[in-house]
Amino acid sequence: MAAFRSLRRRLPLALLLAVCVAASRSDPSGDDFYNRSICKLQPYRCGEVNITYPFYLSDDTADVLGNSSSYCGYPGLAIDCVDDEYPTIQLGGNSSNTGYSYNVTDIDYPTSTIYLADPDVLDDASCPRVDHNVTVSPSPTLWLNLSDYTVRYLLFFANCSINVLHVPNQSDINPIACASGSDGDYSFVIPSEMPHQLLLQMCSQQVILVPVLQNASLTPVDPQWSTSGYRDALKQGFQLQWDSDRKTERCAECEGSNGRCGYNRSGEFVTCLCADGHVSDHECTKGSKRKKAIIAGILAGTLSSLLFLCLVILTFFSAYKYGMLPFKSKDEPRIESFLQKNGNLHPKRYTYADVKRMTRSFTEKLGQGGFGAVYRGSLHDGRQVAVKMLKDTKGDGEEFMNEVASISRTCHVNIVTLTGFCLQGSKRALVYEYMPNGSLERYAFRAARYIELRCPLPWRASAPSPPLQPTPPPQPSSPPLSSTADR
């Protein structure tokens, strides 16, 4: 039973391991997982702007499938939320040293449009100036582009040697009042569609190209243009659009399954990032179905584990019942003691497997008695035996061994010889010599005057005994020989 207690202690651990294995295998895709913090399920509000997919916060990057600094969104749509109030995006380069940051004033997700403004313009309320070109060149790492249908352009000229620009058939255009100095240091700003060849000749500094909204009011001939007119147009900013058509087929399938596309720093699609934290090559199992699949997998694993546990317990008790466990039973010392005390008088001991083998799995039944059934069998040397399988056996086997000892010492012409026994677990059997010549009555009556005792009598050594007289045959008919095993 010590082995059973050890097994009982180990079974809960085995069950737990089986459940864990089943749960881990409930997802047939075998996908890896990612840091879910890089994909925000709810919009993040920075200042007055909601940030959500395909935009992402510039700090929300992680290693995904060996790709460092991967992110959840489209290339080039990283938002830097300064002090949690000022969203900015970088254009014109891959680092802060080569690009420029622009304030994000609004994002229109249905039309895939983002509205930007130059921070220098917003900071300088009186005399805004732009000292760099605003260029947007779509690339694998930038999915934003300017559209001629949504923007117009202003041209900034500086270090001009003229103090007024004469435009044919239009009013003269004055230089920017706050940005102009003495002779030879005048600055002008005009729409790009106006003739500006003269300014190209008379201004020595590089021309700066700045986008503005298509519907911005651009009236250079207005007397207020050189003071507040151009400033109002600049402060309205400009708009860009992100190009969703650049998505790969795998990214499109990912988004179609409620997943989000993950890209690396090179603008390459890495994997599909699913809401539950796992990654897939191109598609996520939709929420409810996936949850049901996980629950079904866990339940299946649990039921399988319980079934396995029941089979283990059943197998153990069956093995214990039939004496097939590798350790000795508590009856073994008594059996060994009996065999040693009885010396050469003891019958042979058989295992339950031996009994099944000699009876060919209890194929031929000779009779049925009150204490069990009798089966015909044969030993390995060909001798025929009658095997009585005892039923309703209780106790620890000591009573059975006493019976075996008593029968072993009994030797009489009217009693068949006990050639062996079986005591293994709850299985108990008596193996008798098989008498094939009919009933015991006829055999005893016919052979009594000729038969000699075939077994030694322990009392002969102490005192002489009178000769054994033939026993008269009983009046009633005797049962078949094999049924004498019920005695």
C-alpha positions as CSV (number, residue, x, y, z in Angstrom):
1,M,0.0,0.0,0.0
2,A,3.0,2.2,0.4
3,A,3.3,2.3,-3.4
4,F,-0.4,3.3,-3.7
5,R,0.1,6.2,-1.2
6,S,3.2,7.3,-3.3
7,L,1.1,7.0,-6.5
8,R,-1.7,8.9,-4.9
9,R,0.6,11.8,-3.9
10,R,1.9,12.0,-7.4
11,L,-1.4,11.8,-9.3
12,P,-2.5,15.5,-8.5
13,L,0.8,16.7,-9.9
14,A,0.4,14.5,-13.0
15,L,-3.2,15.8,-13.4
16,L,-2.0,19.4,-13.2
17,L,0.7,18.8,-15.7
18,A,-1.7,17.2,-18.1
19,V,-4.2,20.1,-17.8
20,C,-1.4,22.6,-18.4
21,V,-0.2,20.7,-21.5
22,A,-3.8,20.4,-22.8
23,A,-4.4,24.1,-22.3
24,S,-1.1,25.0,-24.0
25,R,-2.1,22.9,-26.9
26,S,-5.7,24.1,-27.2
27,D,-4.6,26.7,-29.7
28,P,-3.8,24.7,-32.8
29,S,-1.8,27.6,-34.4
30,G,1.0,27.3,-31.9
31,D,1.6,31.0,-32.2
32,D,4.2,33.1,-30.2
33,F,3.2,36.1,-28.1
34,Y,4.2,39.8,-28.0
35,N,4.1,42.6,-25.5
36,R,0.5,43.8,-25.6
37,S,1.4,47.2,-24.4
38,I,2.6,48.3,-27.9
39,C,-1.0,47.9,-29.2
40,K,-3.4,50.1,-27.3
41,L,-7.0,48.8,-27.6
42,Q,-8.5,52.1,-26.6
43,P,-7.6,55.5,-28.2
44,Y,-4.9,57.5,-26.3
45,R,-5.7,61.1,-25.9
46,C,-2.8,63.5,-26.3
47,G,-3.9,67.1,-25.8
48,E,-6.9,67.5,-28.0
49,V,-6.0,64.6,-30.4
50,N,-7.0,60.9,-30.1
51,I,-4.2,58.6,-31.1
52,T,-5.1,55.1,-32.2
53,Y,-4.2,52.6,-34.9
54,P,-2.6,52.9,-37.5
55,F,-0.8,55.6,-35.5
56,Y,1.2,54.6,-32.5
57,L,3.2,56.3,-29.8
58,S,6.9,56.5,-30.6
59,D,7.8,54.9,-27.3
60,D,5.5,51.9,-27.8
61,T,8.0,49.5,-29.5
62,A,9.2,46.1,-28.6
63,D,11.0,43.0,-29.9
64,V,8.6,41.0,-32.0
65,L,9.8,37.6,-33.4
66,G,13.4,38.8,-33.2
67,N,12.7,42.2,-34.8
68,S,13.8,44.9,-32.4
69,S,11.9,48.2,-32.2
70,S,8.8,46.7,-33.9
71,Y,5.6,48.6,-33.6
72,C,1.8,48.3,-34.0
73,G,0.9,50.6,-36.9
74,Y,1.9,51.8,-40.3
75,P,5.5,53.0,-41.1
76,G,6.1,56.7,-40.4
77,L,3.0,57.2,-38.3
78,A,4.8,57.4,-34.9
79,I,3.4,60.1,-32.6
80,D,5.5,61.7,-29.9
81,C,3.2,63.1,-27.1
82,V,5.2,65.9,-25.5
83,D,4.2,66.5,-21.9
84,D,1.0,64.5,-22.7
85,E,-0.3,67.7,-24.3
86,Y,1.4,68.3,-27.6
87,P,1.3,65.6,-30.2
88,T,4.0,65.8,-32.8
89,I,5.2,63.8,-35.8
90,Q,8.5,63.8,-37.6
91,L,8.8,64.4,-41.4
92,G,11.8,64.6,-43.7
93,G,14.2,62.1,-42.1
94,N,14.7,59.0,-40.0
95,S,16.0,60.8,-36.9
96,S,15.6,64.0,-35.1
97,N,18.9,65.2,-36.6
98,T,17.7,65.0,-40.2
99,G,13.9,65.6,-40.0
100,Y,11.6,68.2,-38.6
101,S,8.8,67.8,-36.0
102,Y,5.4,69.1,-36.8
103,N,2.5,69.7,-34.4
104,V,-0.5,67.4,-35.0
105,T,-3.6,69.5,-34.8
106,D,-6.2,66.8,-35.8
107,I,-6.5,63.3,-37.3
108,D,-9.5,62.4,-39.4
109,Y,-9.5,58.5,-39.4
110,P,-12.4,57.9,-41.8
111,T,-10.7,60.0,-44.6
112,S,-7.1,58.9,-43.6
113,T,-6.1,62.5,-43.1
114,I,-3.8,64.1,-40.6
115,Y,-3.5,67.9,-40.1
116,L,-0.1,69.4,-39.2
117,A,1.3,72.8,-38.5
118,D,4.9,74.1,-38.2
119,P,5.6,74.7,-34.5
120,D,7.8,77.8,-35.4
121,V,4.7,79.3,-37.0
122,L,2.5,78.6,-34.0
123,D,5.1,79.9,-31.6
124,D,5.7,83.2,-33.5
125,A,2.4,85.0,-33.3
126,S,3.5,88.3,-34.8
127,C,6.0,87.5,-37.6
128,P,6.0,83.8,-38.5
129,R,8.8,82.7,-40.8
130,V,9.8,79.3,-42.1
131,D,13.4,78.6,-42.7
132,H,13.2,75.0,-44.1
133,N,11.4,73.3,-46.9
134,V,8.5,71.1,-46.0
135,T,9.0,68.0,-48.2
136,V,7.2,64.7,-47.9
137,S,8.6,61.8,-49.9
138,P,6.7,58.6,-49.5
139,S,9.1,55.7,-48.8
140,P,9.0,52.2,-47.2
141,T,9.4,53.9,-43.8
142,L,6.9,56.7,-44.4
143,W,3.4,56.1,-45.7
144,L,2.3,59.8,-45.7
145,N,2.0,61.9,-48.8
146,L,0.9,65.3,-50.0
147,S,-1.9,65.6,-52.4
148,D,-2.3,68.4,-54.9
149,Y,-6.1,68.1,-54.3
150,T,-5.7,69.1,-50.6
151,V,-2.8,71.5,-50.5
152,R,-1.4,74.6,-52.0
153,Y,2.1,76.0,-51.6
154,L,3.6,79.3,-50.4
155,L,7.1,80.4,-51.5
156,F,9.4,82.3,-49.2
157,F,12.1,84.6,-50.6
158,A,14.7,86.3,-48.4
159,N,17.6,88.7,-48.9
160,C,15.9,90.3,-51.8
161,S,17.3,93.5,-53.3
162,I,13.9,94.9,-54.3
163,N,11.4,96.4,-51.9
164,V,8.3,95.8,-54.0
165,L,7.2,93.2,-56.4
166,H,5.4,94.4,-59.5
167,V,3.0,91.8,-60.9
168,P,1.5,92.5,-64.4
169,N,-2.2,93.3,-64.4
170,Q,-2.3,93.1,-60.6
171,S,-1.5,95.3,-57.6
172,D,2.0,95.5,-56.3
173,I,3.1,93.1,-53.5
174,N,4.9,94.5,-50.5
175,P,7.6,92.6,-48.6
176,I,7.0,91.1,-45.2
177,A,7.1,94.1,-42.9
178,C,8.4,92.3,-39.9
179,A,11.1,90.3,-41.8
180,S,12.5,93.1,-43.9
181,G,15.3,95.5,-43.0
182,S,17.5,98.0,-44.9
183,D,18.2,98.0,-48.6
184,G,19.0,94.5,-49.9
185,D,17.4,92.7,-47.1
186,Y,13.7,92.3,-48.0
187,S,11.6,89.1,-47.7
188,F,8.6,88.2,-49.7
189,V,6.0,85.4,-49.5
190,I,3.7,84.6,-52.4
191,P,1.5,81.7,-53.6
192,S,3.5,79.3,-55.8
193,E,1.1,79.7,-58.7
194,M,2.0,83.5,-59.1
195,P,4.8,84.5,-61.4
196,H,8.0,84.7,-59.4
197,Q,10.9,84.7,-61.9
198,L,11.9,88.2,-60.9
199,L,12.2,87.1,-57.2
200,L,14.4,84.2,-58.3
201,Q,16.7,86.7,-59.9
202,M,16.7,89.4,-57.2
203,C,16.8,87.2,-54.0
204,S,20.0,85.5,-53.0
205,Q,18.7,83.1,-50.3
206,Q,17.3,79.7,-51.0
207,V,13.6,79.6,-51.8
208,I,11.5,77.9,-49.1
209,L,8.5,75.8,-50.2
210,V,5.7,75.5,-47.5
211,P,2.4,73.7,-48.0
212,V,-0.9,75.2,-46.8
213,L,-4.5,74.1,-47.0
214,Q,-6.2,74.2,-50.3
215,N,-9.0,76.4,-49.1
216,A,-6.7,78.9,-47.3
217,S,-7.3,82.5,-48.3
218,L,-4.2,83.5,-50.4
219,T,-4.6,87.1,-51.5
220,P,-1.1,88.7,-51.8
221,V,-2.5,91.9,-53.3
222,D,-4.5,92.4,-50.1
223,P,-2.8,95.2,-48.1
224,Q,-3.0,92.9,-45.0
225,W,-1.2,90.1,-46.8
226,S,2.3,91.0,-45.7
227,T,1.3,91.4,-42.1
228,S,-1.5,89.0,-41.0
229,G,-2.8,87.5,-44.3
230,Y,0.1,85.0,-44.8
231,R,0.3,84.4,-41.1
232,D,-3.3,83.2,-40.9
233,A,-2.7,80.8,-43.8
234,L,0.4,79.3,-42.2
235,K,-1.3,78.8,-38.8
236,Q,-4.0,76.7,-40.5
237,G,-1.3,74.3,-41.3
238,F,-1.5,71.6,-44.0
239,Q,-2.8,68.1,-44.3
240,L,-1.3,64.7,-45.3
241,Q,-2.9,61.4,-46.1
242,W,-1.6,57.9,-45.2
243,D,-1.7,55.4,-48.0
244,S,-3.6,52.3,-46.9
245,D,-3.2,50.8,-50.4
246,R,0.4,50.1,-49.5
247,K,-0.6,47.3,-47.2
248,T,0.5,43.9,-48.1
249,E,-2.0,41.1,-48.6
250,R,-1.1,39.6,-45.2
251,C,-1.6,42.9,-43.5
252,A,-5.0,43.3,-45.1
253,E,-6.0,39.8,-44.0
254,C,-4.8,40.6,-40.5
255,E,-6.9,43.7,-40.2
256,G,-9.8,41.8,-41.7
257,S,-9.6,39.4,-38.7
258,N,-9.5,42.2,-36.1
259,G,-5.8,42.1,-35.9
260,R,-3.2,44.9,-36.3
261,C,-0.2,44.9,-38.5
262,G,3.2,44.8,-36.9
263,Y,6.2,46.4,-38.8
264,N,9.9,46.7,-38.1
265,R,12.2,49.7,-38.4
266,S,12.8,49.0,-42.1
267,G,9.1,49.2,-42.8
268,E,8.7,45.5,-43.4
269,F,5.6,43.6,-42.3
270,V,6.6,41.3,-39.4
271,T,3.4,39.7,-38.2
272,C,-0.2,40.1,-37.3
273,L,-0.7,41.3,-33.7
274,C,-3.8,39.9,-32.2
275,A,-5.8,41.5,-29.3
276,D,-5.3,38.5,-27.0
277,G,-1.5,38.9,-27.1
278,H,-0.5,36.2,-29.6
279,V,0.9,36.7,-33.1
280,S,0.0,35.1,-36.3
281,D,1.4,35.0,-39.8
282,H,-1.5,36.8,-41.3
283,E,-4.8,36.3,-39.5
284,C,-6.2,36.2,-36.0
285,T,-9.1,34.0,-34.9
286,K,-11.9,36.4,-34.2
287,G,-12.5,37.1,-30.5
288,S,-15.5,35.0,-29.6
289,K,-14.5,32.0,-31.7
290,R,-11.0,32.1,-30.2
291,K,-12.3,32.3,-26.7
292,K,-14.6,29.4,-27.3
293,A,-11.7,27.4,-28.8
294,I,-9.5,28.1,-25.8
295,I,-12.3,27.1,-23.4
296,A,-13.1,24.0,-25.4
297,G,-9.4,23.1,-25.4
298,I,-9.1,23.5,-21.6
299,L,-12.2,21.5,-21.0
300,A,-11.1,18.8,-23.4
301,G,-7.7,18.7,-21.6
302,T,-9.3,18.5,-18.2
303,L,-11.7,15.7,-19.2
304,S,-8.8,13.8,-20.8
305,S,-6.8,14.2,-17.7
306,L,-9.6,13.0,-15.5
307,L,-10.1,10.0,-17.8
308,F,-6.4,9.3,-17.6
309,L,-6.6,9.6,-13.8
310,C,-9.5,7.1,-13.6
311,L,-7.7,4.7,-15.9
312,V,-4.6,4.9,-13.7
313,I,-6.6,4.3,-10.5
314,L,-8.5,1.4,-12.1
315,T,-5.3,-0.1,-13.4
316,F,-3.6,0.2,-10.1
317,F,-6.4,-1.4,-8.1
318,S,-6.8,-4.1,-10.7
319,A,-3.1,-4.9,-10.5
320,Y,-3.3,-4.8,-6.7
321,K,-6.4,-7.0,-6.7
322,Y,-4.8,-9.6,-9.0
323,G,-1.4,-9.4,-7.3
324,M,0.4,-8.0,-10.3
325,L,2.2,-5.2,-8.5
326,P,6.0,-5.5,-8.3
327,F,6.1,-5.4,-4.5
328,K,5.2,-8.2,-2.2
329,S,1.8,-8.4,-0.5
330,K,1.5,-8.6,3.3
331,D,0.5,-12.3,2.9
332,E,3.9,-13.2,1.5
333,P,5.7,-13.7,4.8
334,R,2.9,-16.1,6.0
335,I,3.1,-18.1,2.8
336,E,6.9,-18.3,3.0
337,S,6.7,-19.4,6.6
338,F,4.1,-22.1,5.8
339,L,6.3,-23.5,2.9
340,Q,9.3,-23.7,5.2
341,K,7.5,-25.3,8.1
342,N,5.8,-28.0,6.0
343,G,9.0,-29.0,4.2
344,N,8.4,-31.7,1.5
345,L,4.7,-32.1,2.4
346,H,3.6,-28.8,1.0
347,P,1.9,-28.6,-2.4
348,K,3.3,-26.5,-5.2
349,R,2.4,-22.8,-5.2
350,Y,1.1,-21.3,-8.5
351,T,0.5,-17.7,-9.6
352,Y,-2.8,-16.6,-10.8
353,A,-1.3,-16.3,-14.3
354,D,-0.3,-20.0,-14.0
355,V,-3.8,-20.9,-13.0
356,K,-5.3,-19.1,-16.0
357,R,-2.7,-20.8,-18.3
358,M,-3.4,-24.3,-17.0
359,T,-7.2,-23.9,-17.3
360,R,-6.9,-22.1,-20.7
361,S,-8.6,-19.0,-19.1
362,F,-11.2,-21.2,-17.3
363,T,-12.6,-22.7,-20.5
364,E,-13.9,-26.1,-19.3
365,K,-16.1,-25.9,-16.3
366,L,-16.6,-29.2,-14.4
367,G,-19.0,-28.1,-11.7
368,Q,-20.2,-25.5,-9.4
369,G,-20.2,-25.7,-5.6
370,G,-21.1,-23.6,-2.7
371,F,-17.6,-22.2,-2.3
372,G,-16.7,-21.8,-6.0
373,A,-16.5,-23.3,-9.4
374,V,-14.2,-26.2,-10.6
375,Y,-12.4,-26.1,-13.9
376,R,-10.4,-28.7,-15.8
377,G,-6.8,-28.0,-16.5
378,S,-3.5,-29.5,-17.4
379,L,0.0,-29.0,-16.1
380,H,3.0,-28.4,-18.2
381,D,4.0,-32.1,-18.0
382,G,0.5,-33.1,-19.3
383,R,-1.0,-34.2,-16.1
384,Q,-4.7,-33.4,-15.7
385,V,-5.9,-31.3,-12.7
386,A,-9.1,-30.0,-11.3
387,V,-8.8,-26.3,-10.3
388,K,-11.3,-25.0,-7.7
389,M,-11.6,-21.2,-7.7
390,L,-12.8,-20.0,-4.4
391,K,-15.3,-17.1,-4.2
392,D,-16.2,-14.5,-1.6
393,T,-12.8,-14.8,0.0
394,K,-12.2,-12.4,2.9
395,G,-9.6,-12.0,5.5
396,D,-5.8,-11.7,5.1
397,G,-5.2,-15.3,3.8
398,E,-4.3,-16.9,7.1
399,E,-7.4,-19.0,7.2
400,F,-6.8,-20.1,3.6
401,M,-3.2,-21.1,4.4
402,N,-4.4,-23.2,7.4
403,E,-6.8,-25.0,5.1
404,V,-4.1,-25.7,2.6
405,A,-1.9,-27.0,5.4
406,S,-4.7,-29.2,6.7
407,I,-5.5,-30.6,3.2
408,S,-1.8,-31.2,2.5
409,R,-1.4,-33.4,5.5
410,T,-4.5,-35.4,4.7
411,C,-3.9,-38.6,2.7
412,H,-6.7,-41.1,2.0
413,V,-7.8,-43.2,-0.8
414,N,-11.2,-41.5,-0.9
415,I,-9.7,-38.0,-1.1
416,V,-8.0,-36.7,-4.2
417,T,-4.5,-35.3,-3.7
418,L,-4.0,-31.5,-3.4
419,T,-1.1,-30.8,-5.9
420,G,-1.0,-27.0,-5.6
421,F,-2.6,-23.8,-4.5
422,C,-2.8,-20.1,-5.5
423,L,-2.9,-17.2,-3.1
424,Q,-2.3,-13.9,-5.0
425,G,-4.2,-10.8,-3.9
426,S,-7.8,-11.7,-3.6
427,K,-7.4,-14.7,-6.0
428,R,-7.4,-18.1,-4.2
429,A,-7.5,-21.5,-5.8
430,L,-6.9,-25.2,-5.0
431,V,-5.3,-27.5,-7.6
432,Y,-6.3,-31.1,-7.2
433,E,-5.4,-34.3,-9.0
434,Y,-8.0,-34.9,-11.7
435,M,-9.7,-38.4,-11.5
436,P,-11.1,-39.2,-15.0
437,N,-12.8,-42.5,-14.2
438,G,-16.2,-41.4,-13.2
439,S,-17.5,-40.8,-9.7
440,L,-15.5,-41.2,-6.5
441,E,-18.0,-43.9,-5.3
442,R,-17.2,-46.3,-8.0
443,Y,-13.5,-45.5,-8.0
444,A,-13.2,-46.0,-4.2
445,F,-15.2,-49.2,-4.1
446,R,-13.4,-50.8,-7.0
447,A,-9.9,-49.8,-6.0
448,A,-10.0,-49.9,-2.2
449,R,-8.6,-53.4,-1.8
450,Y,-5.7,-52.7,-4.2
451,I,-4.7,-49.1,-3.6
452,E,-1.9,-48.2,-1.4
453,L,-1.3,-45.0,0.3
454,R,0.7,-42.7,-2.0
455,C,1.8,-40.1,0.6
456,P,3.7,-40.5,3.8
457,L,1.8,-40.2,7.1
458,P,3.5,-38.1,9.7
459,W,2.3,-40.2,12.6
460,R,4.0,-43.5,11.4
461,A,7.3,-42.3,12.7
462,S,5.9,-42.2,16.3
463,A,3.8,-45.3,16.7
464,P,2.6,-48.2,14.6
465,S,-0.9,-47.9,13.3
466,P,-3.5,-50.6,12.4
467,P,-3.8,-51.4,8.8
468,L,-6.2,-49.2,6.9
469,Q,-9.4,-51.1,6.1
470,P,-11.3,-50.5,2.9
471,T,-14.1,-48.1,3.4
472,P,-17.5,-49.5,2.5
473,P,-19.1,-47.6,-0.3
474,P,-21.7,-45.0,0.8
475,Q,-25.3,-45.6,0.1
476,P,-26.2,-42.5,-1.8
477,S,-24.7,-41.8,-5.2
478,S,-21.6,-39.8,-5.0
479,P,-21.0,-36.6,-7.0
480,P,-18.5,-36.5,-9.9
481,L,-14.9,-36.8,-8.9
482,S,-14.1,-33.2,-9.6
483,S,-16.8,-31.9,-7.3
484,T,-15.0,-33.4,-4.3
485,A,-12.9,-30.3,-4.5
486,D,-15.8,-28.6,-2.7
487,R,-14.9,-30.5,0.5
